[in-house]
Amino acid sequence: MEVKDAYIQEQEKALKRFTEVMLPLMLGIGAILLLFELKRLRGDYISAPFLFHLSVFVGLLFLFLSRKRLEPRTNSLFIGFFLLADTAYSILSYGIEARSFLGIGYLCIFTSFIFGMRWGIVSFIFASALILLKGVLLKLGYVTVDDYLLTRLKTLEYWAILSFSFLFYPLPLMFLLTYTTDRLKERINELSEIDQILKCAKDEKEIAMETLKEKEKVFEALVNTPIAGFFILEDGMISSINKKACEILGIKADEAQGQNFLEFIHPDDRKLFDQPTLYEEDCTEKTLRVIRGDGIGYIALSFRGIQKGKKALISGVMIDVTKEKRLESELEYTKRTEIIANFIRGIAHDFNNILTAIEGYTSMLRARMKEETQIAYLDKITSSAERARRFIKDLLIFGRKEPLNPEPRKINELLYQAENLMRSIMTEDTEIQVFPCNEDLEVICDPAKMDRVFLNLASNARDAMGEKKVVALKAEPFIMGHDFIKTHGFGEMGLYALISISDSGCGMSEEIRKRIFEPFFTTKQKSKGTGLGLSIVYNIVKEHKGYITVESEPERGATFNIYLPAKSTYEISTEKGLTKTVLLAEDEDDLLFLFEEALRGENYSVISAKDGEEALNKFEESKERIDVVVLDEALPKRRGREVLKEMRRIKPDIRAIIMSGYEFEDKDSPLTVFLEKPIEIRTFIEKVNQIFDFSDEFSKQK
């Protein structure tokens, strides 16, 4: 487009040059012709050629005076019109003989246009010589002309004027046209080269753009990686951040822009991040604590300074290492307890021998003493030895790795067992509250070791409480999912039996809570605690592949939560599920896992899907072996009712369970069962079994 516009501009420039040269020349020629016509006038007779040339002259004069107000194309058209008109009139006025002159003139134009200016000049010289020769021969009488011309060409002077007037008209046109054509050819060649350069540049630009797009895709994929978080800070404020970094910091992407990054860093670690070295170009790596909604986490940071004009920016990468840090702490704890256990096993035997000797000789000495003061001293020795014996016993329990003797126990049985142990060591003024589980959960555990857990926790609660003495025991099912694992940094997804033991004691600070399960760590007086009780609790729970957490604040008591892996023990005939296949569609990972485990525990074959489209596709693939579909109403992509409608077009008698938090319109069909969330596991399994009974009865009625 740009090349075409440039070409048009060159044409207009050429036309402008043509009119600027041609108008004065034609005015001059017209003036000469008028003079000769005036010279031939006789009396009042005004000839037709005179009038014609006068009109042409006036028109050219007007055109010359108006040339600046008219466009070059308009001027050129007027000039061409006057040339053709004058030439045509001359042919009509002077007859057939004048055509030869005109033909010679046009021959010069075509010669110059085709072969160039040099040959055009040669042809013009040849034509001029030919006309002069013919004029001389005419003068001498060797040649003649038509009678019509003879009346006008009385002398050689008139012959020359007439012939050269015909020849002169093409002369400027020949020069200008040839010159303009040559210039245009040069410009066209230049513009063609420019056009080729532009095309090459355009191709290179397109290639560069494609490469840039590919790099942008790679960069976007790199930035949006689910492994690491990327961020850019400007004056300490977040100016750019990816999805993973928002997830690590526990904020939404639209809320992150403009926030002070230091607000997310733990106050004790801010000094590690807020220093001038941050803006250096060398890469810096640090591990910091961050404050987020689910607690305190750990991030590994790698960042460097970026110079953007006068602004100093920080670009960085962060990785969530909370789980690794907690596993590292747990590993350190395990190593430390292993060292202590080995040490205990090494000295316990000798230490017991020493205690035996002390107690024995003290007993013998006491039998021989009669003074009360001396007997009191010996009783103190005996009491101290007894306390040392209990301490050694706790050490042996802590250091000994006895194998588990697991057996199935109902969760409520364990709860009541804990209640009995609590009552045996608590004072009479202690209020013990018991909240049994509504679900029939079963765990595999070692009852003797669980007794040790409950006794140690009871002892800890008793010593922590003051005047107000309230202990609460509670059992309930617990689904361990992503949120729990993310918050605590440990755990495996699944169904657990949760036993909570709460007290109204003095509570504890965060620093104490972090060390509560360490061996020999205690806040009690030396005569009241060894620091091994909670360490033993921790180890026993770990042996059961369970988990224990503590929730506490100063003056607000403490709650110990014990999570033991559970299995469902519903008394439902497993024969129903031996040959049945269930298509389960649920978008929540935790619920999907829970329902899968419950169905497989009843010997159902399970096909899982996380959205409506996936559920419909899997149903089409396996419609012959699917006996029942369980659909969440609020599925992504396609809702549960829409999916069920499509499934029944494929298989009209398919049994279905719809799960939702609100009422479902089509729940009166015997082939459709409605389940309102939240759903108990027992109810879920019962409904899956009942839908077969309902549908079988419905089939018989039909």
Stockholm file with secondary structure:
# STOCKHOLM 1.0

chainA/1-702         MEVKDAYIQEQEKALKRFTEVMLPLMLGIGAILLLFELKRLRGDYISAPFLFHLSVFVGLLFLFLSRKRLEPRTNSLFIGFFLLADTAYSILSYGIEARSFLGIGYLCIFTSFIFGMRWGIVSFIFASALILLKGVLLKLGYVTVDDYLLTRLKTLEYWAILSFSFLFYPLPLMFLLTYTTDRLKERINELSEIDQILKCAKDEKEIAMETLKEKEKVFEALVNTPIAGFFILEDGMISSINKKACEILGIKADEAQGQNFLEFIHPDDRKLFDQPTLYEEDCTEKTLRVIRGDGIGYIALSFRGIQKGKKALISGVMIDVTKEKRLESELEYTKRTEIIANFIRGIAHDFNNILTAIEGYTSMLRARMKEETQIAYLDKITSSAERARRFIKDLLIFGRKEPLNPEPRKINELLYQAENLMRSIMTEDTEIQVFPCNEDLEVICDPAKMDRVFLNLASNARDAMGEKKVVALKAEPFIMGHDFIKTHGFGEMGLYALISISDSGCGMSEEIRKRIFEPFFTTKQKSKGTGLGLSIVYNIVKEHKGYITVESEPERGATFNIYLPAKSTYEISTEKGLTKTVLLAEDEDDLLFLFEEALRGENYSVISAKDGEEALNKFEESKERIDVVVLDEALPKRRGREVLKEMRRIKPDIRAIIMSGYEFEDKDSPLTVFLEKPIEIRTFIEKVNQIFDFSDEFSKQK
#=GR chainA/1-702 SS CHHHHHHHHHHHHHHHHHHHHHHHHHHHHHHHHHHHHHHHCCTTCCCHHHHHHHHHHHHHHHHHHTTTTSCHHHHHHHHHHHHHHHHHHHHHHHCTHHHHHHHHHHHHHHHHHHHCHHHHHHHHHHHHHHHHHHHHHHHHTSSCCCHHHHTTCCSHHHHHHHHHHHHHTHHHHHHHHHHHHHHHHHHHHHHHHHHHHHHHHHHHHHHHHHHHHHHHHHHHHHHTCSSCEEEEEETTEEEEECHHHHHHHTCCHHHHTTCBGGGGBCGGGHHHHSSGGGGSSSCEEEEEEEEETTEEEEEEEEEEEEEETTEEEEEEEEEECHHHHHHHHHHHHHHHHHHHHHHHHHHHHHHHHHHHHHHHHHHHHHHHCCCHHHHHHHHHHHHHHHHHHHHHHHHHHHHCCCCCCCEEEEHHHHHHHHHHHHHHHSCTTCEEEEECCSSCEEEEECHHHHHHHHHHHHHHHHHHCCSCCEEEEEEEEEEECHHHHHHHSCCCSEEEEEEEEEECSCCCCHHHHHHTTSTTCCCSCTTTCCSCHHHHHHHHHHHTTCEEEEEECTTSCEEEEEEEEEEECCCCCGGGGTTCEEEEECSCHHHHHHHHHHHHHTTCEEEEESSHHHHHHHHHHSTTTCCEEEEETTCSSSCHHHHHHHHHHHCTTCEEEEEESSCCTTCCSTTEEEEESSCCHHHHHHHHHHHHHHHHHHHHHC
#=GC SS_cons         CHHHHHHHHHHHHHHHHHHHHHHHHHHHHHHHHHHHHHHHCCTTCCCHHHHHHHHHHHHHHHHHHTTTTSCHHHHHHHHHHHHHHHHHHHHHHHCTHHHHHHHHHHHHHHHHHHHCHHHHHHHHHHHHHHHHHHHHHHHHTSSCCCHHHHTTCCSHHHHHHHHHHHHHTHHHHHHHHHHHHHHHHHHHHHHHHHHHHHHHHHHHHHHHHHHHHHHHHHHHHHHTCSSCEEEEEETTEEEEECHHHHHHHTCCHHHHTTCBGGGGBCGGGHHHHSSGGGGSSSCEEEEEEEEETTEEEEEEEEEEEEEETTEEEEEEEEEECHHHHHHHHHHHHHHHHHHHHHHHHHHHHHHHHHHHHHHHHHHHHHHHCCCHHHHHHHHHHHHHHHHHHHHHHHHHHHHCCCCCCCEEEEHHHHHHHHHHHHHHHSCTTCEEEEECCSSCEEEEECHHHHHHHHHHHHHHHHHHCCSCCEEEEEEEEEEECHHHHHHHSCCCSEEEEEEEEEECSCCCCHHHHHHTTSTTCCCSCTTTCCSCHHHHHHHHHHHTTCEEEEEECTTSCEEEEEEEEEEECCCCCGGGGTTCEEEEECSCHHHHHHHHHHHHHTTCEEEEESSHHHHHHHHHHSTTTCCEEEEETTCSSSCHHHHHHHHHHHCTTCEEEEEESSCCTTCCSTTEEEEESSCCHHHHHHHHHHHHHHHHHHHHHC
//
